[in-house]
């Protein structure tokens, strides 16, 4: 169990961390990664759909 003084000190430290440039940079990096993964998933889905649609053509060319 933490004391009120310990919680207040922890709160102060967390506020300083959130206000720091590190957290902003970290959040930006996370958002970029989420967007990249979403684009990758959309690309993979489109690629799979195209392969299904043109499967006969690909087999004929092989």
MARSE-234199 format. One record per atom (N, C-alpha, C): residue number from 1; residue in three letters; atom name; x, y, z. Coordinates in Angstrom, 2 decimals, decimal comma, always signed. Example, Ala and Ser with C-alpha at 12.3 -4.5 7.8 and 13.67 -1.06 7.14 Angstrom:
% MARSE-234199
+-----+------+------+---------+---------+---------+
! seq ! type ! atom !      xx !      yy !      zz !
+-----+------+------+---------+---------+---------+
!   1 !  ALA !    N !  +13,19 !   -5,69 !   +7,80 !
!   1 !  ALA !   CA !  +12,30 !   -4,50 !   +7,80 !
!   1 !  ALA !    C !  +13,20 !   -3,30 !   +7,80 !
!   2 !  SER !    N !  +12,85 !   -2,25 !   +7,08 !
!   2 !  SER !   CA !  +13,67 !   -1,06 !   +7,14 !
!   2 !  SER !    C !  +12,90 !   +0,03 !   +7,87 !
+-----+------+------+---------+---------+---------+
% end
This chain:
% MARSE-234199
+-----+------+------+---------+---------+---------+
! seq ! type ! atom !      xx !      yy !      zz !
+-----+------+------+---------+---------+---------+
!   1 !  UNK !    N !   +0,84 !   -1,17 !   +0,00 !
!   1 !  UNK !   CA !   +0,00 !   +0,00 !   +0,00 !
!   1 !  UNK !    C !   +0,89 !   +1,25 !   +0,00 !
!   2 !  UNK !    N !   +0,51 !   +2,21 !   -0,77 !
!   2 !  UNK !   CA !   +1,30 !   +3,44 !   -0,82 !
!   2 !  UNK !    C !   +0,64 !   +4,52 !   +0,03 !
!   3 !  UNK !    N !   +1,46 !   +5,40 !   +0,52 !
!   3 !  UNK !   CA !   +0,94 !   +6,50 !   +1,33 !
!   3 !  UNK !    C !   +0,48 !   +7,62 !   +0,41 !
!   4 !  UNK !    N !   -0,24 !   +8,54 !   +0,98 !
!   4 !  UNK !   CA !   -0,72 !   +9,69 !   +0,22 !
!   4 !  UNK !    C !   +0,45 !  +10,47 !   -0,35 !
!   5 !  UNK !    N !   +1,51 !  +10,64 !   +0,44 !
!   5 !  UNK !   CA !   +2,69 !  +11,37 !   -0,01 !
!   5 !  UNK !    C !   +3,35 !  +10,66 !   -1,20 !
!   6 !  UNK !    N !   +3,41 !   +9,32 !   -1,13 !
!   6 !  UNK !   CA !   +4,00 !   +8,55 !   -2,23 !
!   6 !  UNK !    C !   +3,15 !   +8,68 !   -3,49 !
!   7 !  UNK !    N !   +1,85 !   +8,63 !   -3,33 !
!   7 !  UNK !   CA !   +0,95 !   +8,78 !   -4,49 !
!   7 !  UNK !    C !   +1,08 !  +10,17 !   -5,11 !
!   8 !  UNK !    N !   +1,19 !  +11,18 !   -4,28 !
!   8 !  UNK !   CA !   +1,35 !  +12,54 !   -4,79 !
!   8 !  UNK !    C !   +2,67 !  +12,68 !   -5,55 !
!   9 !  UNK !    N !   +3,74 !  +12,09 !   -5,02 !
!   9 !  UNK !   CA !   +5,04 !  +12,13 !   -5,70 !
!   9 !  UNK !    C !   +4,96 !  +11,38 !   -7,03 !
!  10 !  UNK !    N !   +4,31 !  +10,23 !   -7,02 !
!  10 !  UNK !   CA !   +4,13 !   +9,45 !   -8,25 !
!  10 !  UNK !    C !   +3,31 !  +10,24 !   -9,27 !
!  11 !  UNK !    N !   +2,26 !  +10,88 !   -8,81 !
!  11 !  UNK !   CA !   +1,42 !  +11,71 !   -9,69 !
!  11 !  UNK !    C !   +2,25 !  +12,82 !  -10,31 !
!  12 !  UNK !    N !   +3,07 !  +13,48 !   -9,50 !
!  12 !  UNK !   CA !   +3,92 !  +14,56 !   -9,99 !
!  12 !  UNK !    C !   +4,89 !  +14,04 !  -11,07 !
!  13 !  UNK !    N !   +5,49 !  +12,89 !  -10,81 !
!  13 !  UNK !   CA !   +6,43 !  +12,31 !  -11,77 !
!  13 !  UNK !    C !   +5,73 !  +11,93 !  -13,07 !
!  14 !  UNK !    N !   +4,54 !  +11,37 !  -12,97 !
!  14 !  UNK !   CA !   +3,80 !  +10,99 !  -14,17 !
!  14 !  UNK !    C !   +3,42 !  +12,22 !  -15,01 !
!  15 !  UNK !    N !   +3,02 !  +13,28 !  -14,34 !
!  15 !  UNK !   CA !   +2,69 !  +14,52 !  -15,05 !
!  15 !  UNK !    C !   +3,91 !  +15,06 !  -15,78 !
!  16 !  UNK !    N !   +5,06 !  +15,04 !  -15,12 !
!  16 !  UNK !   CA !   +6,29 !  +15,50 !  -15,77 !
!  16 !  UNK !    C !   +6,63 !  +14,63 !  -16,98 !
!  17 !  UNK !    N !   +6,43 !  +13,34 !  -16,85 !
!  17 !  UNK !   CA !   +6,70 !  +12,43 !  -17,96 !
!  17 !  UNK !    C !   +5,78 !  +12,71 !  -19,14 !
!  18 !  UNK !    N !   +4,50 !  +12,88 !  -18,86 !
!  18 !  UNK !   CA !   +3,53 !  +13,13 !  -19,92 !
!  18 !  UNK !    C !   +3,82 !  +14,46 !  -20,63 !
!  19 !  UNK !    N !   +4,29 !  +15,43 !  -19,89 !
!  19 !  UNK !   CA !   +4,58 !  +16,73 !  -20,47 !
!  19 !  UNK !    C !   +5,90 !  +16,74 !  -21,25 !
!  20 !  UNK !    N !   +6,68 !  +15,71 !  -21,11 !
!  20 !  UNK !   CA !   +7,98 !  +15,69 !  -21,76 !
!  20 !  UNK !    C !   +7,86 !  +15,43 !  -23,25 !
!  21 !  UNK !    N !   +8,87 !  +15,80 !  -23,99 !
!  21 !  UNK !   CA !   +8,91 !  +15,58 !  -25,44 !
!  21 !  UNK !    C !   +8,96 !  +14,09 !  -25,77 !
!  22 !  UNK !    N !   +9,53 !  +13,31 !  -24,87 !
!  22 !  UNK !   CA !   +9,63 !  +11,86 !  -25,09 !
!  22 !  UNK !    C !   +8,26 !  +11,23 !  -25,32 !
!  23 !  UNK !    N !   +7,30 !  +11,59 !  -24,49 !
!  23 !  UNK !   CA !   +5,97 !  +10,99 !  -24,61 !
!  23 !  UNK !    C !   +5,32 !  +11,41 !  -25,92 !
!  24 !  UNK !    N !   +5,46 !  +12,67 !  -26,30 !
!  24 !  UNK !   CA !   +4,89 !  +13,13 !  -27,56 !
!  24 !  UNK !    C !   +5,52 !  +12,38 !  -28,73 !
!  25 !  UNK !    N !   +6,81 !  +12,21 !  -28,68 !
!  25 !  UNK !   CA !   +7,52 !  +11,48 !  -29,73 !
!  25 !  UNK !    C !   +7,07 !  +10,03 !  -29,77 !
!  26 !  UNK !    N !   +6,94 !   +9,44 !  -28,61 !
!  26 !  UNK !   CA !   +6,51 !   +8,05 !  -28,52 !
!  26 !  UNK !    C !   +5,10 !   +7,88 !  -29,09 !
!  27 !  UNK !    N !   +4,20 !   +8,77 !  -28,74 !
!  27 !  UNK !   CA !   +2,83 !   +8,70 !  -29,26 !
!  27 !  UNK !    C !   +2,81 !   +8,87 !  -30,78 !
!  28 !  UNK !    N !   +3,62 !   +9,77 !  -31,30 !
!  28 !  UNK !   CA !   +3,69 !   +9,95 !  -32,75 !
!  28 !  UNK !    C !   +4,20 !   +8,68 !  -33,43 !
!  29 !  UNK !    N !   +5,21 !   +8,07 !  -32,84 !
!  29 !  UNK !   CA !   +5,74 !   +6,82 !  -33,40 !
!  29 !  UNK !    C !   +4,70 !   +5,71 !  -33,39 !
!  30 !  UNK !    N !   +3,96 !   +5,63 !  -32,30 !
!  30 !  UNK !   CA !   +2,93 !   +4,60 !  -32,20 !
!  30 !  UNK !    C !   +1,85 !   +4,83 !  -33,26 !
!  31 !  UNK !    N !   +1,43 !   +6,06 !  -33,42 !
!  31 !  UNK !   CA !   +0,40 !   +6,36 !  -34,43 !
!  31 !  UNK !    C !   +0,89 !   +6,04 !  -35,85 !
!  32 !  UNK !    N !   +2,14 !   +6,36 !  -36,13 !
!  32 !  UNK !   CA !   +2,71 !   +6,03 !  -37,44 !
!  32 !  UNK !    C !   +2,72 !   +4,52 !  -37,66 !
!  33 !  UNK !    N !   +3,09 !   +3,77 !  -36,64 !
!  33 !  UNK !   CA !   +3,13 !   +2,31 !  -36,74 !
!  33 !  UNK !    C !   +1,74 !   +1,73 !  -36,96 !
!  34 !  UNK !    N !   +0,75 !   +2,27 !  -36,25 !
!  34 !  UNK !   CA !   -0,63 !   +1,81 !  -36,43 !
!  34 !  UNK !    C !   -1,09 !   +2,06 !  -37,85 !
!  35 !  UNK !    N !   -0,80 !   +3,25 !  -38,39 !
!  35 !  UNK !   CA !   -1,19 !   +3,57 !  -39,77 !
!  35 !  UNK !    C !   -0,48 !   +2,67 !  -40,76 !
!  36 !  UNK !    N !   +0,81 !   +2,39 !  -40,52 !
!  36 !  UNK !   CA !   +1,57 !   +1,52 !  -41,42 !
!  36 !  UNK !    C !   +0,99 !   +0,12 !  -41,42 !
!  37 !  UNK !    N !   +0,68 !   -0,39 !  -40,26 !
!  37 !  UNK !   CA !   +0,10 !   -1,74 !  -40,17 !
!  37 !  UNK !    C !   -1,25 !   -1,80 !  -40,85 !
!  38 !  UNK !    N !   -2,04 !   -0,75 !  -40,70 !
!  38 !  UNK !   CA !   -3,36 !   -0,71 !  -41,35 !
!  38 !  UNK !    C !   -3,19 !   -0,73 !  -42,86 !
!  39 !  UNK !    N !   -2,25 !   +0,06 !  -43,38 !
!  39 !  UNK !   CA !   -2,00 !   +0,07 !  -44,82 !
!  39 !  UNK !    C !   -1,53 !   -1,31 !  -45,30 !
!  40 !  UNK !    N !   -0,65 !   -1,93 !  -44,52 !
!  40 !  UNK !   CA !   -0,16 !   -3,26 !  -44,87 !
!  40 !  UNK !    C !   -1,29 !   -4,28 !  -44,91 !
!  41 !  UNK !    N !   -2,20 !   -4,21 !  -43,94 !
!  41 !  UNK !   CA !   -3,33 !   -5,13 !  -43,92 !
!  41 !  UNK !    C !   -4,25 !   -4,89 !  -45,12 !
!  42 !  UNK !    N !   -4,48 !   -3,62 !  -45,46 !
!  42 !  UNK !   CA !   -5,32 !   -3,30 !  -46,61 !
!  42 !  UNK !    C !   -4,67 !   -3,79 !  -47,90 !
!  43 !  UNK !    N !   -3,36 !   -3,64 !  -48,01 !
!  43 !  UNK !   CA !   -2,63 !   -4,11 !  -49,19 !
!  43 !  UNK !    C !   -2,72 !   -5,63 !  -49,29 !
!  44 !  UNK !    N !   -2,49 !   -6,32 !  -48,18 !
!  44 !  UNK !   CA !   -2,56 !   -7,78 !  -48,18 !
!  44 !  UNK !    C !   -3,95 !   -8,26 !  -48,59 !
!  45 !  UNK !    N !   -4,99 !   -7,59 !  -48,10 !
!  45 !  UNK !   CA !   -6,36 !   -7,96 !  -48,45 !
!  45 !  UNK !    C !   -6,60 !   -7,76 !  -49,95 !
!  46 !  UNK !    N !   -6,16 !   -6,63 !  -50,47 !
!  46 !  UNK !   CA !   -6,32 !   -6,34 !  -51,90 !
!  46 !  UNK !    C !   -5,55 !   -7,35 !  -52,75 !
!  47 !  UNK !    N !   -4,36 !   -7,67 !  -52,34 !
!  47 !  UNK !   CA !   -3,54 !   -8,65 !  -53,05 !
!  47 !  UNK !    C !   -4,23 !  -10,01 !  -53,07 !
!  48 !  UNK !    N !   -4,76 !  -10,43 !  -51,94 !
!  48 !  UNK !   CA !   -5,46 !  -11,71 !  -51,86 !
!  48 !  UNK !    C !   -6,69 !  -11,72 !  -52,77 !
!  49 !  UNK !    N !   -7,44 !  -10,62 !  -52,75 !
!  49 !  UNK !   CA !   -8,63 !  -10,52 !  -53,61 !
!  49 !  UNK !    C !   -8,24 !  -10,61 !  -55,08 !
!  50 !  UNK !    N !   -7,16 !   -9,93 !  -55,45 !
!  50 !  UNK !   CA !   -6,71 !   -9,97 !  -56,84 !
!  50 !  UNK !    C !   -6,26 !  -11,37 !  -57,25 !
!  51 !  UNK !    N !   -5,55 !  -12,05 !  -56,37 !
!  51 !  UNK !   CA !   -5,12 !  -13,41 !  -56,69 !
!  51 !  UNK !    C !   -6,33 !  -14,33 !  -56,86 !
!  52 !  UNK !    N !   -7,34 !  -14,18 !  -56,02 !
!  52 !  UNK !   CA !   -8,54 !  -15,00 !  -56,15 !
!  52 !  UNK !    C !   -9,25 !  -14,69 !  -57,48 !
!  53 !  UNK !    N !   -9,35 !  -13,41 !  -57,81 !
!  53 !  UNK !   CA !  -10,06 !  -12,99 !  -59,01 !
!  53 !  UNK !    C !   -9,35 !  -13,47 !  -60,28 !
!  54 !  UNK !    N !   -8,03 !  -13,44 !  -60,28 !
!  54 !  UNK !   CA !   -7,27 !  -13,78 !  -61,48 !
!  54 !  UNK !    C !   -6,55 !  -15,11 !  -61,37 !
!  55 !  UNK !    N !   -7,03 !  -15,97 !  -60,46 !
!  55 !  UNK !   CA !   -6,38 !  -17,26 !  -60,24 !
!  55 !  UNK !    C !   -6,25 !  -18,07 !  -61,52 !
!  56 !  UNK !    N !   -7,32 !  -18,12 !  -62,32 !
!  56 !  UNK !   CA !   -7,29 !  -18,90 !  -63,56 !
!  56 !  UNK !    C !   -6,23 !  -18,36 !  -64,53 !
!  57 !  UNK !    N !   -6,11 !  -17,05 !  -64,60 !
!  57 !  UNK !   CA !   -5,13 !  -16,44 !  -65,48 !
!  57 !  UNK !    C !   -3,73 !  -16,79 !  -65,02 !
!  58 !  UNK !    N !   -3,48 !  -16,70 !  -63,73 !
!  58 !  UNK !   CA !   -2,16 !  -17,02 !  -63,20 !
!  58 !  UNK !    C !   -1,80 !  -18,48 !  -63,45 !
!  59 !  UNK !    N !   -2,78 !  -19,36 !  -63,30 !
!  59 !  UNK !   CA !   -2,53 !  -20,79 !  -63,53 !
!  59 !  UNK !    C !   -2,23 !  -21,04 !  -65,01 !
!  60 !  UNK !    N !   -2,93 !  -20,34 !  -65,89 !
!  60 !  UNK !   CA !   -2,70 !  -20,51 !  -67,33 !
!  60 !  UNK !    C !   -1,31 !  -20,02 !  -67,73 !
!  61 !  UNK !    N !   -0,85 !  -18,97 !  -67,07 !
!  61 !  UNK !   CA !   +0,46 !  -18,42 !  -67,39 !
!  61 !  UNK !    C !   +1,60 !  -19,28 !  -66,81 !
!  62 !  UNK !    N !   +1,30 !  -20,04 !  -65,78 !
!  62 !  UNK !   CA !   +2,34 !  -20,83 !  -65,11 !
!  62 !  UNK !    C !   +2,81 !  -22,02 !  -65,90 !
+-----+------+------+---------+---------+---------+
% end
